[in-house]
Amino acid sequence: MFHSSLSVETWLNSVKMQNRDLGNEIEDQFNDVLSRFQSKELFQSNWDIATFAIFLTFIATVILLILLVLVRCCCCCCCSSSKSRKTKVGVDNLGMEP
């Protein structure tokens, strides 16, 4: 019984240490970002600028796709309900018939 309580304590201590390490990493990252804002040098290299440009391009693409979906849903759904059913376009492939 003593062995299992010791292992639980050891496990809890390791989790506490990991949480402290994670907290320290987050604090260090926050301080780094804050120091960049204060020095007004957000980008320290060309790679930072390129990464930021790629990130903004990705975000803009996602926003554009969301807008296209909203336009398709809002405009086309309302318009198509008032029209009659669409007629079939094209030629039947009679070779596929049994």
DSSP file (Angstrom, degrees, kcal/mol; ACC not computed):
  #  RESIDUE AA STRUCTURE BP1 BP2  ACC     N-H-->O    O-->H-N    N-H-->O    O-->H-N    TCO  KAPPA ALPHA  PHI   PSI    X-CA   Y-CA   Z-CA
    1    1 A M     >        0   0    0      0, 0.0     4,-1.6     0, 0.0     5,-0.2   0.000 360.0 360.0 360.0 -37.6    0.0    0.0    0.0
    2    2 A F  H  >  +     0   0    0      1,-0.2     4,-1.9     2,-0.2     5,-0.2   0.872 360.0  56.2 -64.8 -37.2    2.9    2.3    0.8
    3    3 A H  H  > S+     0   0    0      1,-0.2     4,-2.1     2,-0.2    -1,-0.2   0.898 106.1  48.9 -63.2 -42.7    4.4    1.7   -2.6
    4    4 A S  H  > S+     0   0    0      1,-0.2     4,-1.9     2,-0.2    -1,-0.2   0.881 111.2  49.3 -69.0 -37.3    1.3    2.8   -4.5
    5    5 A S  H  X S+     0   0    0     -4,-1.6     4,-2.1     2,-0.2    -1,-0.2   0.854 110.5  52.1 -69.9 -32.3    0.9    6.0   -2.5
    6    6 A L  H  X S+     0   0    0     -4,-1.9     4,-2.5     2,-0.2    -2,-0.2   0.905 109.4  48.5 -67.7 -41.6    4.6    6.8   -3.1
    7    7 A S  H  X S+     0   0    0     -4,-2.1     4,-2.4     2,-0.2    -2,-0.2   0.864 110.5  51.5 -67.9 -34.3    4.2    6.4   -6.9
    8    8 A V  H  X S+     0   0    0     -4,-1.9     4,-2.7     2,-0.2    -1,-0.2   0.910 110.8  48.5 -66.8 -41.6    1.1    8.6   -6.9
    9    9 A E  H  X S+     0   0    0     -4,-2.1     4,-2.6     2,-0.2    -2,-0.2   0.915 111.5  49.6 -63.4 -42.3    3.0   11.3   -5.0
   10   10 A T  H  X S+     0   0    0     -4,-2.5     4,-2.2     2,-0.2    -2,-0.2   0.915 111.6  48.8 -62.3 -43.0    5.9   11.0   -7.4
   11   11 A W  H  X S+     0   0    0     -4,-2.4     4,-2.2     2,-0.2    -2,-0.2   0.921 111.3  49.5 -63.0 -44.7    3.5   11.3  -10.3
   12   12 A L  H  X S+     0   0    0     -4,-2.7     4,-2.4     1,-0.2    -2,-0.2   0.896 110.3  51.0 -62.9 -40.0    1.9   14.3   -8.8
   13   13 A N  H  X S+     0   0    0     -4,-2.6     4,-2.1     1,-0.2    -1,-0.2   0.897 109.8  49.6 -64.4 -39.5    5.2   16.0   -8.2
   14   14 A S  H  X S+     0   0    0     -4,-2.2     4,-2.2     2,-0.2    -2,-0.2   0.886 110.6  50.3 -67.3 -37.1    6.3   15.4  -11.8
   15   15 A V  H  X S+     0   0    0     -4,-2.2     4,-2.4     2,-0.2    -2,-0.2   0.906 110.1  50.6 -65.8 -40.8    3.0   16.9  -13.1
   16   16 A K  H  X S+     0   0    0     -4,-2.4     4,-2.2     1,-0.2    -2,-0.2   0.900 110.5  49.3 -63.0 -40.1    3.5   19.9  -10.9
   17   17 A M  H  X S+     0   0    0     -4,-2.1     4,-2.6     2,-0.2    -2,-0.2   0.898 110.8  49.7 -66.2 -40.2    7.0   20.3  -12.2
   18   18 A Q  H  X S+     0   0    0     -4,-2.2     4,-2.7     2,-0.2    -2,-0.2   0.901 110.4  50.5 -64.9 -40.1    5.8   20.1  -15.8
   19   19 A N  H  X S+     0   0    0     -4,-2.4     4,-2.5     2,-0.2    -2,-0.2   0.898 111.1  48.8 -64.5 -39.1    3.1   22.6  -15.1
   20   20 A R  H  X S+     0   0    0     -4,-2.2     4,-2.5     2,-0.2    -2,-0.2   0.917 111.9  49.0 -64.6 -42.9    5.7   25.0  -13.7
   21   21 A D  H  X S+     0   0    0     -4,-2.6     4,-2.4     2,-0.2    -2,-0.2   0.916 112.3  48.0 -62.7 -42.8    7.9   24.4  -16.7
   22   22 A L  H  X S+     0   0    0     -4,-2.7     4,-2.5     2,-0.2    -2,-0.2   0.908 111.4  50.9 -63.5 -41.9    5.0   25.1  -19.0
   23   23 A G  H  X S+     0   0    0     -4,-2.5     4,-2.3     1,-0.2    -2,-0.2   0.896 110.4  49.0 -62.3 -40.4    4.2   28.3  -17.0
   24   24 A N  H  X S+     0   0    0     -4,-2.5     4,-2.5     2,-0.2    -2,-0.2   0.896 110.8  50.4 -66.7 -39.8    7.7   29.5  -17.3
   25   25 A E  H  X S+     0   0    0     -4,-2.4     4,-2.5     2,-0.2    -2,-0.2   0.920 111.7  47.6 -63.8 -43.5    7.8   28.9  -21.0
   26   26 A I  H  X S+     0   0    0     -4,-2.5     4,-2.5     1,-0.2    -2,-0.2   0.913 112.5  49.5 -63.9 -41.9    4.6   30.8  -21.5
   27   27 A E  H  X S+     0   0    0     -4,-2.3     4,-2.5    -5,-0.2    -2,-0.2   0.902 110.6  50.1 -64.0 -41.0    5.9   33.6  -19.4
   28   28 A D  H  X S+     0   0    0     -4,-2.5     4,-2.2     2,-0.2    -2,-0.2   0.913 111.6  48.2 -63.4 -42.8    9.1   33.7  -21.4
   29   29 A Q  H  X S+     0   0    0     -4,-2.5     4,-2.5     2,-0.2    -2,-0.2   0.917 112.0  49.5 -63.2 -42.6    7.3   33.8  -24.7
   30   30 A F  H  X S+     0   0    0     -4,-2.5     4,-2.6     1,-0.2    -2,-0.2   0.912 111.2  49.0 -62.8 -42.9    5.0   36.6  -23.4
   31   31 A N  H  X S+     0   0    0     -4,-2.5     4,-2.4     2,-0.2    -1,-0.2   0.874 110.1  52.1 -65.7 -36.3    8.0   38.6  -22.2
   32   32 A D  H  X S+     0   0    0     -4,-2.2     4,-1.9     2,-0.2    -2,-0.2   0.928 111.9  45.2 -64.1 -45.6    9.7   38.1  -25.6
   33   33 A V  H  X S+     0   0    0     -4,-2.5     4,-2.2     1,-0.2    -2,-0.2   0.913 113.2  51.1 -64.2 -41.8    6.6   39.4  -27.4
   34   34 A L  H  X S+     0   0    0     -4,-2.6     4,-2.1     1,-0.2    -2,-0.2   0.891 109.3  50.0 -63.1 -40.3    6.2   42.3  -25.0
   35   35 A S  H  X S+     0   0    0     -4,-2.4     4,-2.2     2,-0.2    -1,-0.2   0.860 109.1  52.4 -68.2 -33.9    9.9   43.3  -25.4
   36   36 A R  H  X>S+     0   0    0     -4,-1.9     5,-1.2     2,-0.2     4,-0.8   0.901 109.5  49.2 -66.9 -39.4    9.5   43.2  -29.2
   37   37 A F  H  <5S+     0   0    0     -4,-2.2     3,-0.4     1,-0.2    -2,-0.2   0.903 112.2  48.4 -64.8 -39.5    6.4   45.5  -29.0
   38   38 A Q  H  <5S+     0   0    0     -4,-2.1    -2,-0.2     1,-0.2    -1,-0.2   0.874 114.2  44.6 -69.5 -36.6    8.4   47.9  -26.8
   39   39 A S  H  <5S-     0   0    0     -4,-2.2    -1,-0.2    -5,-0.1    -2,-0.2   0.562 103.8-132.8 -83.1  -7.2   11.4   48.0  -29.1
   40   40 A K  T  <5S+     0   0    0     -4,-0.8     2,-0.5    -3,-0.4    -3,-0.2   0.734  72.9 117.9  59.5  25.5    9.1   48.3  -32.1
   41   41 A E      < +     0   0    0     -5,-1.2    -1,-0.1    -6,-0.2    -2,-0.1  -0.770  27.5 160.8-117.1  82.5   11.1   45.6  -33.9
   42   42 A L        +     0   0    0     -2,-0.5     2,-0.6     1,-0.2    -1,-0.1   0.848  67.1  50.6 -72.0 -33.1    8.4   42.9  -34.4
   43   43 A F        +     0   0    0     -3,-0.1    -1,-0.2     1,-0.1     3,-0.1  -0.924  58.4 179.3-112.1 119.0   10.4   41.2  -37.1
   44   44 A Q        +     0   0    0     -2,-0.6     2,-0.3     1,-0.1    -1,-0.1   0.645  69.1  13.9 -92.5 -16.0   14.0   40.4  -36.4
   45   45 A S  S  > S-     0   0    0      1,-0.1     4,-1.4     0, 0.0     3,-0.2  -0.924  81.1 -99.8-148.7 173.3   14.8   38.7  -39.7
   46   46 A N  H  > S+     0   0    0     -2,-0.3     4,-2.5     1,-0.2     5,-0.2   0.816 119.5  61.5 -66.1 -29.8   13.6   38.2  -43.2
   47   47 A W  H  > S+     0   0    0      1,-0.2     4,-2.6     2,-0.2    -1,-0.2   0.874 100.7  53.3 -65.1 -36.5   12.3   34.8  -42.2
   48   48 A D  H  > S+     0   0    0     -3,-0.2     4,-2.2     2,-0.2    -1,-0.2   0.913 110.4  47.0 -63.0 -41.9   10.0   36.4  -39.6
   49   49 A I  H  X S+     0   0    0     -4,-1.4     4,-2.3     2,-0.2    -2,-0.2   0.922 113.4  48.1 -65.8 -44.2    8.6   38.7  -42.4
   50   50 A A  H  X S+     0   0    0     -4,-2.5     4,-2.4     2,-0.2    -2,-0.2   0.907 111.8  49.6 -64.2 -41.9    8.1   35.8  -44.8
   51   51 A T  H  X S+     0   0    0     -4,-2.6     4,-2.4     1,-0.2    -1,-0.2   0.912 111.4  49.0 -63.3 -42.4    6.4   33.6  -42.1
   52   52 A F  H  X S+     0   0    0     -4,-2.2     4,-2.6     2,-0.2    -2,-0.2   0.891 110.5  50.8 -64.8 -39.3    4.1   36.5  -41.2
   53   53 A A  H  X S+     0   0    0     -4,-2.3     4,-2.2     2,-0.2    -2,-0.2   0.906 111.3  47.9 -65.3 -41.3    3.2   37.0  -44.9
   54   54 A I  H  X S+     0   0    0     -4,-2.4     4,-2.3     2,-0.2    -2,-0.2   0.908 111.7  50.8 -65.0 -41.3    2.4   33.3  -45.3
   55   55 A F  H  X S+     0   0    0     -4,-2.4     4,-2.4     2,-0.2    -2,-0.2   0.925 110.9  47.6 -62.0 -45.3    0.3   33.3  -42.2
   56   56 A L  H  X S+     0   0    0     -4,-2.6     4,-2.6     1,-0.2    -1,-0.2   0.882 110.6  52.5 -64.8 -37.4   -1.7   36.4  -43.4
   57   57 A T  H  X S+     0   0    0     -4,-2.2     4,-2.2     2,-0.2    -1,-0.2   0.911 110.1  48.7 -62.8 -42.4   -2.2   34.8  -46.8
   58   58 A F  H  X S+     0   0    0     -4,-2.3     4,-2.3     2,-0.2    -2,-0.2   0.931 112.5  47.3 -61.8 -47.2   -3.5   31.6  -45.1
   59   59 A I  H  X S+     0   0    0     -4,-2.4     4,-2.4     1,-0.2    -2,-0.2   0.910 111.9  50.6 -62.7 -42.7   -5.9   33.6  -42.9
   60   60 A A  H  X S+     0   0    0     -4,-2.6     4,-2.4     1,-0.2    -1,-0.2   0.887 109.9  50.7 -63.6 -38.5   -7.1   35.7  -45.9
   61   61 A T  H  X S+     0   0    0     -4,-2.2     4,-2.4     2,-0.2    -2,-0.2   0.910 110.4  48.8 -65.6 -42.6   -7.8   32.5  -47.9
   62   62 A V  H  X S+     0   0    0     -4,-2.3     4,-2.2     2,-0.2    -2,-0.2   0.923 112.3  48.3 -62.9 -44.3   -9.8   31.0  -45.1
   63   63 A I  H  X S+     0   0    0     -4,-2.4     4,-2.3     1,-0.2    -2,-0.2   0.908 111.2  50.9 -63.9 -41.5  -11.8   34.1  -44.7
   64   64 A L  H  X S+     0   0    0     -4,-2.4     4,-2.4     2,-0.2    -2,-0.2   0.914 110.2  49.0 -62.1 -43.3  -12.5   34.3  -48.5
   65   65 A L  H  X S+     0   0    0     -4,-2.4     4,-2.1     2,-0.2    -1,-0.2   0.892 110.5  50.7 -64.6 -38.9  -13.6   30.7  -48.5
   66   66 A I  H  X S+     0   0    0     -4,-2.2     4,-2.3     2,-0.2    -1,-0.2   0.913 110.6  49.5 -64.0 -42.0  -16.0   31.3  -45.6
   67   67 A L  H  X S+     0   0    0     -4,-2.3     4,-2.6     1,-0.2    -2,-0.2   0.903 109.6  51.4 -63.5 -40.8  -17.4   34.3  -47.4
   68   68 A L  H  X S+     0   0    0     -4,-2.4     4,-2.4     2,-0.2    -1,-0.2   0.895 110.2  49.1 -63.4 -39.4  -17.9   32.3  -50.6
   69   69 A V  H  X S+     0   0    0     -4,-2.1     4,-2.6     2,-0.2     5,-0.2   0.916 111.8  48.9 -65.2 -43.0  -19.8   29.6  -48.6
   70   70 A L  H  X S+     0   0    0     -4,-2.3     4,-2.8     2,-0.2     5,-0.3   0.906 112.0  48.2 -64.1 -41.3  -22.0   32.2  -47.0
   71   71 A V  H  X>S+     0   0    0     -4,-2.6     4,-2.5     2,-0.2     5,-0.7   0.921 112.8  49.0 -64.2 -42.9  -22.8   33.8  -50.3
   72   72 A R  I  X>S+     0   0    0     -4,-2.4     4,-1.0    -5,-0.2     5,-0.6   0.921 116.0  42.7 -62.3 -44.8  -23.6   30.5  -51.8
   73   73 A C  I  X5S+     0   0    0     -4,-2.6     4,-0.7     3,-0.2     5,-0.3   0.926 120.8  39.5 -69.6 -44.7  -25.8   29.4  -49.0
   74   74 A C  I  X5S+     0   0    0     -4,-2.8     4,-0.8    -5,-0.2    -2,-0.2   0.929 125.7  31.1 -74.5 -46.0  -27.6   32.8  -48.6
   75   75 A C  I  X5S+     0   0    0     -4,-2.5     4,-1.7    -5,-0.3    -3,-0.2   0.928 122.2  42.2 -83.2 -46.4  -28.1   33.8  -52.2
   76   76 A C  I  X<S+     0   0    0     -4,-1.0     4,-2.3    -5,-0.7     5,-0.2   0.836 111.1  54.3 -75.8 -32.7  -28.4   30.6  -54.1
   77   77 A C  H  X<S+     0   0    0     -4,-0.7     4,-1.0    -5,-0.6    -1,-0.2   0.902 111.7  45.0 -68.1 -39.6  -30.7   28.8  -51.7
   78   78 A C  H  X S+     0   0    0     -4,-0.8     4,-0.7    -5,-0.3    -2,-0.2   0.897 116.7  45.3 -70.4 -40.1  -33.2   31.6  -51.7
   79   79 A C  H >X S+     0   0    0     -4,-1.7     4,-0.9     1,-0.2     3,-0.6   0.873 110.1  52.8 -72.3 -38.3  -33.2   32.0  -55.5
   80   80 A S  H 3< S+     0   0    0     -4,-2.3    -1,-0.2     1,-0.2    -2,-0.2   0.742  99.4  62.8 -75.3 -21.0  -33.4   28.3  -56.3
   81   81 A S  H 3< S+     0   0    0     -4,-1.0    -1,-0.2     1,-0.2    -2,-0.2   0.814 103.4  48.9 -73.0 -27.9  -36.5   27.7  -54.2
   82   82 A S  H << S+     0   0    0     -4,-0.7    -1,-0.2    -3,-0.6    -2,-0.2   0.747 101.1  77.8 -82.3 -23.2  -38.6   30.0  -56.3
   83   83 A K  S  < S-     0   0    0     -4,-0.9     3,-0.1     1,-0.1     2,-0.1  -0.424  87.8-107.7 -82.0 159.7  -37.5   28.5  -59.6
   84   84 A S        -     0   0    0      1,-0.2    -1,-0.1    -2,-0.1     3,-0.1  -0.292  56.0 -67.0 -76.0 171.9  -38.8   25.3  -61.0
   85   85 A R        -     0   0    0      1,-0.1    -1,-0.2    -2,-0.1     2,-0.1  -0.265  60.1-103.5 -60.6 145.8  -36.7   22.2  -61.0
   86   86 A K        -     0   0    0     -3,-0.1     2,-0.2     1,-0.1    -1,-0.1  -0.433  33.9-121.0 -71.1 143.8  -33.7   22.3  -63.3
   87   87 A T        -     0   0    0     -2,-0.1     2,-0.2     1,-0.1    -1,-0.1  -0.527  34.8 -94.8 -83.1 154.8  -34.0   20.4  -66.6
   88   88 A K        -     0   0    0     -2,-0.2     2,-0.4     1,-0.0    -1,-0.1  -0.488  39.3-157.2 -72.9 133.2  -31.5   17.7  -67.4
   89   89 A V        +     0   0    0     -2,-0.2     2,-0.2     2,-0.1    -1,-0.0  -0.920  49.4  26.4-113.5 136.6  -28.5   18.9  -69.5
   90   90 A G  S    S-     0   0    0     -2,-0.4     2,-0.4     2,-0.0    -2,-0.0  -0.604  87.7 -59.4 113.8-173.2  -26.5   16.6  -71.6
   91   91 A V        -     0   0    0     -2,-0.2     2,-0.2     2,-0.0    -2,-0.1  -0.910  44.5-118.4-116.1 137.4  -26.9   13.2  -73.3
   92   92 A D        -     0   0    0     -2,-0.4     2,-1.2     1,-0.1     3,-0.1  -0.532  23.4-129.7 -71.7 139.0  -27.8    9.9  -71.7
   93   93 A N    >   -     0   0    0     -2,-0.2     3,-1.4     1,-0.2     4,-0.2  -0.763  26.8-178.4 -90.4  95.4  -25.1    7.3  -72.1
   94   94 A L  G >  S+     0   0    0     -2,-1.2     3,-1.1     1,-0.3    -1,-0.2   0.655  73.5  74.2 -72.3 -14.6  -27.2    4.4  -73.5
   95   95 A G  G 3  S+     0   0    0      1,-0.2    -1,-0.3    -3,-0.1    -2,-0.1   0.710  90.5  58.5 -68.0 -19.7  -24.1    2.2  -73.5
   96   96 A M  G <  S+     0   0    0     -3,-1.4    -1,-0.2     2,-0.0    -2,-0.2   0.585  84.6 100.5 -85.8 -11.0  -24.3    2.0  -69.7
   97   97 A E    <         0   0    0     -3,-1.1    -3,-0.0    -4,-0.2     0, 0.0  -0.484 360.0 360.0 -74.1 145.9  -27.9    0.5  -69.9
   98   98 A P              0   0    0      0, 0.0    -1,-0.1     0, 0.0    -3,-0.1   0.487 360.0 360.0 -75.4 360.0  -28.1   -3.3  -69.4
